[in-house]
């Protein structure tokens, strides 16, 4: 799974859409980073997604994903 996520991340060209503030884009990139084990980058993407949405349900989902990142970071530290 991690290699597939890294392929998608590598294929995303920030130069083509550098100012795109679409919360689902950032949330999806955050999920790919999380699955690839890039916890800090995932957090950054989830935080950006939270800035881009006004939906309370989306905000709650992204908060859960941020907590998942924290748990993953603790697991990685413990290894």
Wavefront OBJ file of the C-alpha trace (Angstrom):
o trace
v 0.000 0.000 0.000
v 2.806 2.430 0.879
v 4.425 2.200 -2.554
v 1.112 2.851 -4.325
v 0.546 5.926 -2.162
v 4.049 7.203 -2.883
v 3.395 6.809 -6.616
v 0.230 8.904 -6.371
v 1.988 11.537 -4.268
v 4.875 11.708 -6.740
v 2.407 12.063 -9.621
v 0.688 15.058 -8.070
v 2.182 18.154 -9.641
v 1.909 21.097 -7.244
v 3.098 23.435 -9.986
v -0.086 22.820 -11.983
v -2.392 23.750 -9.114
v -0.316 25.568 -6.469
v -3.177 27.673 -5.111
v -5.925 25.087 -5.242
v -7.728 25.329 -1.905
v -10.039 22.381 -2.307
v -10.410 20.550 0.988
v -10.918 17.136 -0.580
v -7.632 17.434 -2.484
v -5.710 18.185 0.702
v -7.577 15.521 2.678
v -6.834 12.919 0.009
v -3.159 13.865 -0.162
v -3.060 13.695 3.629
v -4.477 10.185 3.550
v -1.902 9.080 0.978
v 0.903 10.574 3.071
v -0.448 8.863 6.202
v -0.602 5.495 4.474
v 2.945 6.009 3.163
v 4.126 6.683 6.726
v 4.796 10.395 6.186
v 3.040 11.543 9.323
v 4.198 15.177 9.399
v 3.255 15.756 5.771
v -0.106 14.074 6.402
v -0.747 16.409 9.346
v 0.110 19.430 7.204
v -2.347 18.312 4.512
v -5.137 17.569 6.998
v -4.663 20.971 8.637
v -4.810 22.652 5.226
v -7.992 20.709 4.430
v -9.517 21.947 7.693
v -8.738 25.531 6.674
v -10.486 25.007 3.327
v -13.815 23.619 4.532
v -16.670 25.130 6.487
v -18.493 21.817 6.897
v -18.590 20.777 10.551
v -18.806 17.091 9.675
v -15.720 17.396 7.448
v -13.926 19.250 10.246
v -14.727 16.426 12.693
v -13.495 13.800 10.238
v -10.260 15.701 9.701
v -9.806 16.077 13.461
v -10.069 12.283 13.767
v -7.496 11.876 11.012
v -5.164 14.242 12.857
v -5.561 12.133 16.011
v -4.792 9.037 13.940
v -1.613 10.748 12.757
v -0.608 11.446 16.343
v -1.177 7.794 17.264
v 0.838 6.655 14.242
v 3.665 9.037 15.137
v 3.761 7.590 18.657
v 3.834 4.060 17.246
v 6.697 4.937 14.914
v 8.646 6.523 17.786
v 8.171 3.383 19.873
v 9.589 1.044 17.235
l 1 2 3 4 5 6 7 8 9 10 11 12 13 14 15 16 17 18 19 20 21 22 23 24 25 26 27 28 29 30 31 32 33 34 35 36 37 38 39 40 41 42 43 44 45 46 47 48 49 50 51 52 53 54 55 56 57 58 59 60 61 62 63 64 65 66 67 68 69 70 71 72 73 74 75 76 77 78 79
